């Protein structure tokens, strides 16, 4: 869980870097385009380039990872080959397993909350009277805290060998934070609630991804995830 958390921490990190840049780009006008249009174009170009570069830079598996020694490749492949109890392999087998359908419920619930915050938090902060630049820096802080929360909850989950309860704890914390952001009126209290919401939601998502990865292998993994 902690390794998944460190990997997924790249998502809030991109917002820590991107939010202030977005605030600055919103002030750019020229060549018939407004600031929000420049923001979409200039921030979209690196994503497209990285997506294409991934086809060549990301190895298909440990055996093709140039930065690993042969001993490390053998060790990783042996660990991956070890089957967890009740692992699913086939596509049809995956579709018929009720656990996969049940896991869609927390995944949907966590992700819809995450996207709601990602899309609307800048406008919520801006509505408090801050400039675009100020909004960009303020928005970055909850993402920075979320990175720490993800790794901390992942570490706790690994240490205790428990998954579902940790996911639930993060999800309830996220829900409490969102509720506070709606009901409270003080700006500092609203922002603190947003920080709690981000920490809980991102941390829950990080630990959640240990669940399907413990059940799925082969074709079932490709389709089920």
C-alpha positions as CSV (number, residue, x, y, z in Angstrom):
1,X,0.0,0.0,0.0
2,X,2.8,2.4,0.8
3,X,4.4,1.8,-2.6
4,X,1.2,2.3,-4.4
5,X,0.7,5.5,-2.3
6,X,4.1,6.8,-3.3
7,X,3.4,6.1,-7.0
8,X,-0.1,7.7,-6.9
9,X,1.3,10.7,-5.0
10,X,2.4,11.9,-8.4
11,X,-1.3,12.9,-9.0
12,X,-1.5,15.4,-6.1
13,X,2.1,16.5,-6.8
14,X,1.1,17.5,-10.3
15,X,-1.5,19.8,-8.8
16,X,1.0,21.2,-6.3
17,X,3.1,22.3,-9.2
18,X,0.3,22.9,-11.7
19,X,-2.1,25.0,-9.6
20,X,0.1,28.0,-9.2
21,X,1.1,27.8,-12.9
22,X,-2.6,27.6,-13.8
23,X,-3.3,30.7,-11.8
24,X,-0.5,32.5,-13.7
25,X,-1.6,31.2,-17.1
26,X,-5.2,32.5,-16.6
27,X,-3.8,36.0,-16.8
28,X,-2.4,35.5,-20.3
29,X,-4.3,37.1,-23.2
30,X,-3.2,37.2,-26.8
31,X,-3.5,35.8,-30.3
32,X,-7.2,35.7,-30.0
33,X,-7.2,33.4,-27.0
34,X,-8.2,34.0,-23.4
35,X,-6.2,32.8,-20.4
36,X,-8.2,29.7,-19.7
37,X,-7.7,28.7,-23.4
38,X,-3.9,29.2,-23.1
39,X,-4.0,27.2,-19.9
40,X,-5.7,24.2,-21.5
41,X,-3.3,24.3,-24.5
42,X,0.0,24.8,-22.7
43,X,-0.8,22.3,-19.9
44,X,-2.1,19.8,-22.4
45,X,1.0,19.7,-24.6
46,X,3.3,18.0,-22.0
47,X,0.6,15.4,-21.2
48,X,0.3,14.5,-24.9
49,X,4.1,14.3,-25.3
50,X,4.5,12.2,-22.1
51,X,1.8,9.9,-23.3
52,X,3.5,9.2,-26.6
53,X,6.9,8.9,-24.9
54,X,5.5,6.2,-22.5
55,X,5.1,3.8,-25.5
56,X,8.9,3.7,-25.8
57,X,10.2,4.5,-22.3
58,X,7.9,2.3,-20.1
59,X,9.1,-1.4,-20.2
60,X,6.4,-4.1,-20.6
61,X,7.7,-5.9,-17.5
62,X,10.6,-6.5,-15.1
63,X,12.5,-8.6,-17.7
64,X,12.7,-5.5,-20.0
65,X,13.6,-2.9,-17.3
66,X,17.1,-1.8,-18.1
67,X,17.7,-0.3,-14.7
68,X,17.3,-3.6,-12.9
69,X,20.1,-6.2,-12.4
70,X,19.4,-9.8,-13.5
71,X,19.1,-10.8,-9.8
72,X,16.5,-8.1,-9.2
73,X,14.6,-9.1,-12.4
74,X,14.5,-12.7,-11.2
75,X,13.3,-11.8,-7.7
76,X,10.5,-9.5,-9.0
77,X,9.3,-12.1,-11.5
78,X,9.3,-14.8,-8.8
79,X,7.2,-12.5,-6.5
80,X,4.8,-11.7,-9.3
81,X,4.4,-15.4,-10.1
82,X,3.4,-16.2,-6.5
83,X,-0.4,-16.6,-6.7
84,X,-2.6,-15.0,-4.0
85,X,-5.4,-17.1,-2.6
86,X,-8.5,-16.9,-4.9
87,X,-6.8,-15.1,-7.7
88,X,-8.8,-14.6,-10.9
89,X,-7.3,-15.1,-14.3
90,X,-9.9,-15.3,-17.0
91,X,-12.2,-12.5,-18.4
92,X,-15.4,-14.4,-17.9
93,X,-14.3,-15.6,-14.5
94,X,-13.7,-11.9,-13.5
95,X,-17.1,-10.8,-14.8
96,X,-18.8,-13.5,-12.7
97,X,-17.1,-12.7,-9.4
98,X,-19.3,-10.5,-7.2
99,X,-16.2,-9.1,-5.4
100,X,-15.2,-7.1,-8.6
101,X,-18.7,-5.6,-8.9
102,X,-18.8,-4.7,-5.2
103,X,-15.4,-3.0,-5.5
104,X,-16.9,-0.7,-8.1
105,X,-19.0,1.0,-5.5
106,X,-16.2,2.4,-3.3
107,X,-14.1,3.2,-6.3
108,X,-16.9,5.2,-7.9
109,X,-17.7,6.9,-4.6
110,X,-14.1,7.9,-3.9
111,X,-13.4,9.0,-7.5
112,X,-16.5,11.1,-8.0
113,X,-15.7,13.0,-4.8
114,X,-12.1,13.4,-6.0
115,X,-13.2,14.8,-9.4
116,X,-15.8,17.1,-7.8
117,X,-13.1,18.7,-5.6
118,X,-10.5,18.8,-8.4
119,X,-12.9,20.6,-10.7
120,X,-14.6,23.0,-8.3
121,X,-12.2,23.8,-5.5
122,X,-10.4,26.6,-7.5
123,X,-13.7,28.3,-8.1
124,X,-14.7,27.9,-4.5
125,X,-11.5,29.5,-3.4
126,X,-11.7,32.2,-6.0
127,X,-15.3,33.0,-4.8
128,X,-13.8,33.9,-1.4
129,X,-12.2,37.0,-3.0
130,X,-8.7,35.8,-3.9
131,X,-6.9,36.6,-7.2
132,X,-6.1,33.9,-9.7
133,X,-2.5,33.8,-8.5
134,X,-3.5,33.6,-4.8
135,X,-6.0,30.9,-5.6
136,X,-3.4,28.8,-7.4
137,X,-1.1,28.8,-4.4
138,X,-3.9,28.2,-1.9
139,X,-5.3,25.3,-3.9
140,X,-1.8,23.7,-4.0
141,X,-1.7,23.2,-0.2
142,X,-4.4,20.5,0.2
143,X,-2.7,18.5,-2.5
144,X,0.6,18.8,-0.7
145,X,-0.9,17.5,2.6
146,X,-2.7,14.7,0.7
147,X,0.7,13.3,-0.5
148,X,1.7,12.9,3.2
149,X,-1.7,11.4,4.1
150,X,-1.5,8.8,1.3
151,X,1.9,7.5,2.4
152,X,1.0,7.6,6.1
153,X,-2.3,5.6,5.6
154,X,-0.5,3.2,3.2
155,X,2.2,2.6,5.8
156,X,-0.3,2.0,8.5
157,X,-2.2,-0.5,6.3
158,X,0.9,-2.4,5.6
159,X,2.0,-2.4,9.2
160,X,-1.3,-3.7,10.4
161,X,-2.0,-6.0,7.4
162,X,-5.5,-4.5,7.1
163,X,-7.0,-2.9,4.0
164,X,-10.8,-2.4,4.0
165,X,-10.9,-0.6,7.4
166,X,-8.2,1.8,6.2
167,X,-10.0,2.5,3.0
168,X,-13.2,3.2,5.0
169,X,-11.3,5.5,7.5
170,X,-10.0,7.6,4.6
171,X,-13.3,7.7,2.9
172,X,-15.2,8.8,6.0
173,X,-12.5,11.5,6.7
174,X,-13.0,12.7,3.1
175,X,-16.8,12.8,3.5
176,X,-16.5,14.7,6.8
177,X,-14.2,17.2,5.2
178,X,-16.5,17.8,2.3
179,X,-19.5,18.2,4.7
180,X,-17.5,20.8,6.7
181,X,-16.7,22.7,3.6
182,X,-20.4,22.9,2.8
183,X,-21.7,23.8,6.3
184,X,-19.0,26.1,7.7
185,X,-18.8,29.8,6.9
186,X,-15.5,30.9,8.2
187,X,-12.9,30.9,5.4
188,X,-10.2,29.3,7.5
189,X,-12.6,26.5,8.6
190,X,-13.7,25.9,5.0
191,X,-10.1,25.6,3.8
192,X,-9.2,23.3,6.7
193,X,-12.2,21.1,5.8
194,X,-11.0,21.0,2.2
195,X,-7.6,19.9,3.4
196,X,-9.2,17.1,5.4
197,X,-11.3,16.1,2.5
198,X,-8.3,15.9,0.1
199,X,-6.2,13.9,2.6
200,X,-9.0,11.4,3.3
201,X,-10.0,10.9,-0.3
202,X,-6.5,10.5,-1.8
203,X,-5.4,8.2,1.1
204,X,-8.5,6.0,0.7
205,X,-7.8,5.7,-3.0
206,X,-4.2,4.7,-2.5
207,X,-5.1,1.9,-0.1
208,X,-8.1,0.9,-2.2
209,X,-5.9,-0.2,-5.1
210,X,-4.4,-2.9,-3.0
211,X,-7.7,-4.7,-3.1
212,X,-8.2,-5.4,-6.8
213,X,-4.5,-6.1,-7.3
214,X,-4.7,-8.8,-4.7
215,X,-7.5,-10.6,-6.6
216,X,-6.6,-10.2,-10.3
217,X,-4.0,-11.7,-12.5
218,X,-3.5,-12.0,-16.3
219,X,-6.5,-11.2,-18.5
220,X,-8.7,-10.6,-15.4
221,X,-6.3,-7.9,-14.2
222,X,-6.2,-6.1,-17.6
223,X,-10.1,-6.1,-17.8
224,X,-11.0,-5.9,-14.1
225,X,-8.8,-2.9,-13.2
